[in-house]
Amino acid sequence: MRLATAEAHVLSATALGRRPLAPLLPQPIDALRAVADRVDRDVSAHPLAGVRAWLDGTPGPEAVEFSGAELAAGERIGELMGTAAALWGGSAHANAALAWKTYCYWTLAPVVLGYVAARRVPVLDAANAVFRVSADAPMFSVRQVRPRFLALPHDPCASHPDVEVVANESELLDRLRATVFDAHLAPVLDAFLANARVGRRTLMGSVASGIAYAVASIAQVVPDPDDVLAKTLLEALDVTDLVDVSTDEAGRLVYQRRTCCLALTIEGNRTCSTCCVRHERP
């Protein structure tokens, strides 16, 4: 009897060893990384340089970190504006506008990347985002505190523990706005406004231009029409009136701000290529 039991145990263990393993779930970030790789290769490394460490799961350069929660609570805004002053040396309101523009873009870039790449949106509410400023490249970057994503029911990652499934694309866009704007950028914007004499419309213009720039860079490597992607995301954050978008003869997105980020007030009179203020060049 003992022999039979031992043999049965061996047979069971052998059978278990031959049983095919369940396929591993794809990681939610994989599709985002794949599209970012194509952007790096076919467009430029600059538009997504500040999310590469997060995408690749590697430590970024040594940096000063600002948690989204601190900034949304009105804390350390002066320190962040001081960083802008050291970099650009402009007036207080120009430094605030440029600090906001930079913060805003790097907060939006991973969200736009996720939506464009796979309709899989990383959750970047204030409690789950950290903005980093480094002396080394990339100077500005962002990372999630915890891996959290929103996805549609048919997404291959729908059953992943880091993914929350939403019913349809309309709800996905609603949750995108609720997490990255209502629960993050909006309170940080209010904190900037409380600390600098700069208009809300000026700052909201950087939300629009940040979306447009990210789409213009990322949409080049996906099949979806560039202008449709841009208009969808601009509408989701209710900033369609702050940027003009169209496509060129190759179908690539082109855009122009309707507000100025105040970079032109910095010594040297630099004007962004998408600025609403045009200057004659010699």
C-alpha beads as a LAMMPS data file, in Angstrom:
LAMMPS data file: protein, C-alpha beads

282 atoms
281 bonds

1 atom types
1 bond types

-500.0 500.0 xlo xhi
-500.0 500.0 ylo yhi
-500.0 500.0 zlo zhi

Masses

1 110.0

Atoms # bond

1 1 1 0.000 0.000 0.000
2 1 1 2.830 2.373 0.892
3 1 1 4.562 1.518 -2.411
4 1 1 1.385 2.179 -4.386
5 1 1 0.910 5.498 -2.624
6 1 1 4.511 6.497 -3.295
7 1 1 4.189 5.521 -6.963
8 1 1 0.962 7.502 -7.251
9 1 1 2.711 10.514 -5.760
10 1 1 5.551 10.235 -8.268
11 1 1 3.100 9.863 -11.165
12 1 1 1.104 12.860 -9.973
13 1 1 4.217 14.972 -9.688
14 1 1 5.337 13.878 -13.163
15 1 1 1.942 14.682 -14.638
16 1 1 1.974 18.080 -13.012
17 1 1 5.422 18.703 -14.426
18 1 1 4.152 17.980 -17.935
19 1 1 1.032 20.116 -17.615
20 1 1 1.338 23.167 -19.879
21 1 1 1.833 26.369 -17.959
22 1 1 -0.816 29.071 -18.183
23 1 1 0.284 31.830 -20.562
24 1 1 1.720 34.847 -18.838
25 1 1 -0.369 38.000 -18.990
26 1 1 1.176 40.766 -21.076
27 1 1 2.342 43.697 -18.998
28 1 1 0.197 46.830 -19.437
29 1 1 3.215 49.001 -20.138
30 1 1 4.544 46.810 -22.979
31 1 1 2.402 48.331 -25.740
32 1 1 3.311 51.836 -24.605
33 1 1 7.009 50.987 -24.652
34 1 1 6.739 49.472 -28.140
35 1 1 5.138 52.621 -29.572
36 1 1 7.626 54.841 -27.740
37 1 1 10.445 52.817 -29.311
38 1 1 9.019 53.559 -32.752
39 1 1 8.708 57.253 -31.921
40 1 1 12.348 57.292 -30.782
41 1 1 13.453 55.562 -33.981
42 1 1 11.227 57.181 -36.606
43 1 1 10.414 60.640 -35.194
44 1 1 12.699 61.812 -32.385
45 1 1 13.816 60.786 -28.917
46 1 1 12.930 64.185 -27.465
47 1 1 9.100 63.989 -27.187
48 1 1 9.210 60.973 -24.856
49 1 1 12.656 61.260 -23.273
50 1 1 11.094 62.134 -19.928
51 1 1 9.068 58.927 -19.740
52 1 1 11.742 56.464 -20.908
53 1 1 12.980 55.537 -17.435
54 1 1 9.385 54.851 -16.344
55 1 1 8.641 52.870 -19.504
56 1 1 11.830 50.814 -19.242
57 1 1 11.669 50.275 -15.483
58 1 1 15.123 51.772 -15.027
59 1 1 16.269 54.380 -12.519
60 1 1 16.512 57.839 -14.004
61 1 1 19.353 60.263 -13.312
62 1 1 19.694 61.722 -9.852
63 1 1 16.984 64.323 -9.509
64 1 1 14.891 66.509 -7.245
65 1 1 11.448 64.939 -7.016
66 1 1 8.140 66.760 -6.668
67 1 1 5.168 64.566 -5.887
68 1 1 1.951 65.503 -7.612
69 1 1 0.195 65.344 -4.247
70 1 1 2.529 67.977 -2.754
71 1 1 2.043 70.358 -5.656
72 1 1 -1.734 69.820 -5.765
73 1 1 -1.841 70.742 -2.079
74 1 1 -0.045 73.996 -2.862
75 1 1 3.236 72.806 -1.371
76 1 1 6.647 73.349 -3.042
77 1 1 5.210 75.440 -5.876
78 1 1 7.676 78.185 -4.987
79 1 1 10.535 75.687 -5.161
80 1 1 9.425 74.496 -8.600
81 1 1 9.104 78.094 -9.814
82 1 1 12.568 78.759 -8.401
83 1 1 13.907 75.939 -10.555
84 1 1 12.375 77.654 -13.585
85 1 1 13.922 80.975 -12.571
86 1 1 17.355 79.373 -12.357
87 1 1 16.923 77.836 -15.805
88 1 1 15.319 80.678 -17.739
89 1 1 15.859 83.812 -15.668
90 1 1 12.627 85.463 -16.690
91 1 1 10.077 87.464 -14.770
92 1 1 8.148 85.732 -11.983
93 1 1 5.051 85.299 -14.126
94 1 1 7.043 84.050 -17.140
95 1 1 8.923 81.552 -14.968
96 1 1 5.617 80.331 -13.562
97 1 1 4.143 79.923 -17.049
98 1 1 7.189 78.014 -18.292
99 1 1 7.385 75.822 -15.174
100 1 1 3.702 74.990 -15.633
101 1 1 4.135 74.318 -19.366
102 1 1 6.954 71.863 -18.626
103 1 1 5.134 70.169 -15.749
104 1 1 1.931 69.993 -17.738
105 1 1 3.533 68.399 -20.801
106 1 1 5.387 65.674 -18.923
107 1 1 2.263 64.834 -16.940
108 1 1 0.183 64.566 -20.117
109 1 1 2.746 62.781 -22.322
110 1 1 2.384 59.277 -20.800
111 1 1 -1.414 59.607 -20.796
112 1 1 -1.474 60.604 -24.473
113 1 1 1.009 57.821 -25.242
114 1 1 -1.188 55.217 -23.563
115 1 1 -4.340 56.384 -25.300
116 1 1 -2.748 56.591 -28.750
117 1 1 -0.767 53.367 -28.399
118 1 1 -3.453 51.031 -27.123
119 1 1 -6.395 52.932 -25.571
120 1 1 -4.675 51.899 -22.325
121 1 1 -4.340 54.936 -20.108
122 1 1 -1.872 55.151 -17.220
123 1 1 -3.509 56.595 -14.117
124 1 1 -1.633 59.780 -13.221
125 1 1 -3.724 61.454 -10.571
126 1 1 -1.763 63.614 -8.144
127 1 1 -1.314 60.778 -5.658
128 1 1 0.251 58.530 -8.296
129 1 1 2.663 60.872 -10.070
130 1 1 6.143 62.185 -9.376
131 1 1 7.787 64.955 -11.423
132 1 1 11.598 64.942 -11.512
133 1 1 14.084 67.714 -12.293
134 1 1 17.676 66.675 -12.954
135 1 1 20.936 68.346 -13.856
136 1 1 21.502 65.538 -16.361
137 1 1 19.483 64.529 -19.405
138 1 1 16.620 64.146 -19.442
139 1 1 16.253 67.279 -17.355
140 1 1 12.521 66.695 -16.787
141 1 1 10.774 63.377 -16.329
142 1 1 7.736 61.785 -14.725
143 1 1 6.940 58.397 -13.227
144 1 1 4.022 56.592 -11.654
145 1 1 4.195 55.743 -7.974
146 1 1 2.269 52.506 -8.559
147 1 1 1.467 50.805 -11.880
148 1 1 -2.220 51.528 -12.566
149 1 1 -3.969 51.590 -15.932
150 1 1 -7.433 52.044 -17.412
151 1 1 -8.389 49.785 -20.319
152 1 1 -11.315 48.618 -22.418
153 1 1 -12.983 45.198 -22.000
154 1 1 -11.331 43.679 -25.084
155 1 1 -7.829 44.774 -24.052
156 1 1 -5.365 41.825 -23.801
157 1 1 -4.395 43.190 -20.364
158 1 1 -7.980 43.479 -19.108
159 1 1 -7.486 40.772 -16.472
160 1 1 -4.158 42.105 -15.249
161 1 1 -4.252 43.123 -11.562
162 1 1 -2.870 46.583 -12.370
163 1 1 -5.679 47.297 -14.836
164 1 1 -9.139 48.713 -14.197
165 1 1 -11.592 47.932 -16.992
166 1 1 -14.006 50.629 -18.121
167 1 1 -17.108 49.965 -20.181
168 1 1 -16.362 51.849 -23.404
169 1 1 -14.222 54.550 -24.971
170 1 1 -16.489 57.353 -23.818
171 1 1 -16.037 56.265 -20.216
172 1 1 -12.309 55.823 -20.832
173 1 1 -12.031 59.455 -21.916
174 1 1 -14.128 60.583 -18.940
175 1 1 -11.838 58.710 -16.556
176 1 1 -8.764 60.042 -18.374
177 1 1 -9.933 63.573 -17.654
178 1 1 -10.982 62.755 -14.094
179 1 1 -7.591 61.290 -13.191
180 1 1 -4.988 63.393 -15.005
181 1 1 -6.823 66.737 -15.023
182 1 1 -9.524 66.986 -12.335
183 1 1 -7.500 65.033 -9.759
184 1 1 -4.076 66.374 -10.717
185 1 1 -3.448 69.195 -13.166
186 1 1 -6.410 71.339 -12.097
187 1 1 -5.353 71.689 -8.433
188 1 1 -1.699 72.182 -9.439
189 1 1 -2.826 74.909 -11.847
190 1 1 -4.752 76.601 -9.030
191 1 1 -1.611 76.480 -6.890
192 1 1 0.382 78.201 -9.651
193 1 1 -2.302 80.863 -9.995
194 1 1 -2.160 81.502 -6.245
195 1 1 1.588 82.091 -6.431
196 1 1 2.069 84.083 -9.641
197 1 1 0.374 86.847 -11.593
198 1 1 -0.425 84.850 -14.705
199 1 1 -3.772 84.188 -16.358
200 1 1 -5.673 80.927 -16.240
201 1 1 -6.210 81.016 -20.016
202 1 1 -2.455 81.262 -20.565
203 1 1 -1.876 78.205 -18.416
204 1 1 -4.743 76.254 -19.950
205 1 1 -3.209 76.981 -23.353
206 1 1 -0.287 74.836 -22.302
207 1 1 -2.671 71.956 -21.597
208 1 1 -3.895 72.225 -25.189
209 1 1 -0.432 72.605 -26.699
210 1 1 0.909 69.735 -24.583
211 1 1 -1.758 67.414 -25.938
212 1 1 -1.181 68.618 -29.501
213 1 1 2.604 68.237 -29.323
214 1 1 2.368 64.739 -27.833
215 1 1 -0.158 63.627 -30.462
216 1 1 1.856 65.218 -33.293
217 1 1 4.884 63.172 -32.225
218 1 1 3.245 59.859 -31.311
219 1 1 0.523 59.661 -33.975
220 1 1 3.128 59.490 -36.725
221 1 1 3.809 55.828 -35.873
222 1 1 0.204 54.601 -35.503
223 1 1 -2.490 54.235 -38.177
224 1 1 -5.151 56.454 -36.574
225 1 1 -5.652 59.875 -38.203
226 1 1 -3.569 62.467 -36.364
227 1 1 -6.230 65.174 -36.300
228 1 1 -8.922 62.805 -35.029
229 1 1 -6.708 61.731 -32.126
230 1 1 -5.861 65.322 -31.289
231 1 1 -9.437 66.573 -31.423
232 1 1 -10.661 63.644 -29.321
233 1 1 -8.185 64.352 -26.529
234 1 1 -8.585 68.130 -26.727
235 1 1 -12.352 67.711 -26.397
236 1 1 -11.911 65.330 -23.467
237 1 1 -10.041 68.042 -21.549
238 1 1 -12.252 70.834 -22.908
239 1 1 -9.420 72.860 -24.471
240 1 1 -10.295 72.742 -28.179
241 1 1 -10.634 76.541 -28.269
242 1 1 -7.017 77.084 -27.193
243 1 1 -5.182 75.528 -30.132
244 1 1 -5.774 75.292 -33.880
245 1 1 -5.092 71.859 -35.343
246 1 1 -4.957 70.604 -38.911
247 1 1 -2.893 68.213 -41.012
248 1 1 -0.299 68.817 -43.700
249 1 1 -0.181 67.171 -47.116
250 1 1 1.356 64.056 -45.568
251 1 1 -1.424 63.765 -42.965
252 1 1 0.814 64.857 -40.108
253 1 1 -0.659 66.997 -37.361
254 1 1 0.216 70.689 -37.341
255 1 1 -0.996 73.063 -34.646
256 1 1 -0.755 76.607 -33.392
257 1 1 -1.481 77.932 -29.924
258 1 1 -4.032 80.673 -29.368
259 1 1 -2.238 81.750 -26.194
260 1 1 1.409 82.565 -25.512
261 1 1 3.462 80.553 -23.010
262 1 1 5.540 83.739 -22.356
263 1 1 8.815 82.213 -23.567
264 1 1 9.173 85.246 -25.838
265 1 1 9.576 87.482 -22.781
266 1 1 12.794 85.713 -21.793
267 1 1 16.058 87.411 -22.763
268 1 1 16.811 86.514 -26.361
269 1 1 13.172 86.957 -27.445
270 1 1 12.680 83.289 -28.230
271 1 1 9.395 82.506 -29.920
272 1 1 8.030 78.953 -30.113
273 1 1 7.301 77.722 -33.623
274 1 1 3.663 77.218 -32.633
275 1 1 3.246 80.579 -30.871
276 1 1 0.287 82.828 -31.635
277 1 1 2.674 85.802 -31.604
278 1 1 4.609 86.170 -34.819
279 1 1 7.748 88.244 -35.175
280 1 1 9.472 89.247 -38.371
281 1 1 12.842 87.582 -38.633
282 1 1 15.761 89.289 -40.393

Bonds

1 1 1 2
2 1 2 3
3 1 3 4
4 1 4 5
5 1 5 6
6 1 6 7
7 1 7 8
8 1 8 9
9 1 9 10
10 1 10 11
11 1 11 12
12 1 12 13
13 1 13 14
14 1 14 15
15 1 15 16
16 1 16 17
17 1 17 18
18 1 18 19
19 1 19 20
20 1 20 21
21 1 21 22
22 1 22 23
23 1 23 24
24 1 24 25
25 1 25 26
26 1 26 27
27 1 27 28
28 1 28 29
29 1 29 30
30 1 30 31
31 1 31 32
32 1 32 33
33 1 33 34
34 1 34 35
35 1 35 36
36 1 36 37
37 1 37 38
38 1 38 39
39 1 39 40
40 1 40 41
41 1 41 42
42 1 42 43
43 1 43 44
44 1 44 45
45 1 45 46
46 1 46 47
47 1 47 48
48 1 48 49
49 1 49 50
50 1 50 51
51 1 51 52
52 1 52 53
53 1 53 54
54 1 54 55
55 1 55 56
56 1 56 57
57 1 57 58
58 1 58 59
59 1 59 60
60 1 60 61
61 1 61 62
62 1 62 63
63 1 63 64
64 1 64 65
65 1 65 66
66 1 66 67
67 1 67 68
68 1 68 69
69 1 69 70
70 1 70 71
71 1 71 72
72 1 72 73
73 1 73 74
74 1 74 75
75 1 75 76
76 1 76 77
77 1 77 78
78 1 78 79
79 1 79 80
80 1 80 81
81 1 81 82
82 1 82 83
83 1 83 84
84 1 84 85
85 1 85 86
86 1 86 87
87 1 87 88
88 1 88 89
89 1 89 90
90 1 90 91
91 1 91 92
92 1 92 93
93 1 93 94
94 1 94 95
95 1 95 96
96 1 96 97
97 1 97 98
98 1 98 99
99 1 99 100
100 1 100 101
101 1 101 102
102 1 102 103
103 1 103 104
104 1 104 105
105 1 105 106
106 1 106 107
107 1 107 108
108 1 108 109
109 1 109 110
110 1 110 111
111 1 111 112
112 1 112 113
113 1 113 114
114 1 114 115
115 1 115 116
116 1 116 117
117 1 117 118
118 1 118 119
119 1 119 120
120 1 120 121
121 1 121 122
122 1 122 123
123 1 123 124
124 1 124 125
125 1 125 126
126 1 126 127
127 1 127 128
128 1 128 129
129 1 129 130
130 1 130 131
131 1 131 132
132 1 132 133
133 1 133 134
134 1 134 135
135 1 135 136
136 1 136 137
137 1 137 138
138 1 138 139
139 1 139 140
140 1 140 141
141 1 141 142
142 1 142 143
143 1 143 144
144 1 144 145
145 1 145 146
146 1 146 147
147 1 147 148
148 1 148 149
149 1 149 150
150 1 150 151
151 1 151 152
152 1 152 153
153 1 153 154
154 1 154 155
155 1 155 156
156 1 156 157
157 1 157 158
158 1 158 159
159 1 159 160
160 1 160 161
161 1 161 162
162 1 162 163
163 1 163 164
164 1 164 165
165 1 165 166
166 1 166 167
167 1 167 168
168 1 168 169
169 1 169 170
170 1 170 171
171 1 171 172
172 1 172 173
173 1 173 174
174 1 174 175
175 1 175 176
176 1 176 177
177 1 177 178
178 1 178 179
179 1 179 180
180 1 180 181
181 1 181 182
182 1 182 183
183 1 183 184
184 1 184 185
185 1 185 186
186 1 186 187
187 1 187 188
188 1 188 189
189 1 189 190
190 1 190 191
191 1 191 192
192 1 192 193
193 1 193 194
194 1 194 195
195 1 195 196
196 1 196 197
197 1 197 198
198 1 198 199
199 1 199 200
200 1 200 201
201 1 201 202
202 1 202 203
203 1 203 204
204 1 204 205
205 1 205 206
206 1 206 207
207 1 207 208
208 1 208 209
209 1 209 210
210 1 210 211
211 1 211 212
212 1 212 213
213 1 213 214
214 1 214 215
215 1 215 216
216 1 216 217
217 1 217 218
218 1 218 219
219 1 219 220
220 1 220 221
221 1 221 222
222 1 222 223
223 1 223 224
224 1 224 225
225 1 225 226
226 1 226 227
227 1 227 228
228 1 228 229
229 1 229 230
230 1 230 231
231 1 231 232
232 1 232 233
233 1 233 234
234 1 234 235
235 1 235 236
236 1 236 237
237 1 237 238
238 1 238 239
239 1 239 240
240 1 240 241
241 1 241 242
242 1 242 243
243 1 243 244
244 1 244 245
245 1 245 246
246 1 246 247
247 1 247 248
248 1 248 249
249 1 249 250
250 1 250 251
251 1 251 252
252 1 252 253
253 1 253 254
254 1 254 255
255 1 255 256
256 1 256 257
257 1 257 258
258 1 258 259
259 1 259 260
260 1 260 261
261 1 261 262
262 1 262 263
263 1 263 264
264 1 264 265
265 1 265 266
266 1 266 267
267 1 267 268
268 1 268 269
269 1 269 270
270 1 270 271
271 1 271 272
272 1 272 273
273 1 273 274
274 1 274 275
275 1 275 276
276 1 276 277
277 1 277 278
278 1 278 279
279 1 279 280
280 1 280 281
281 1 281 282
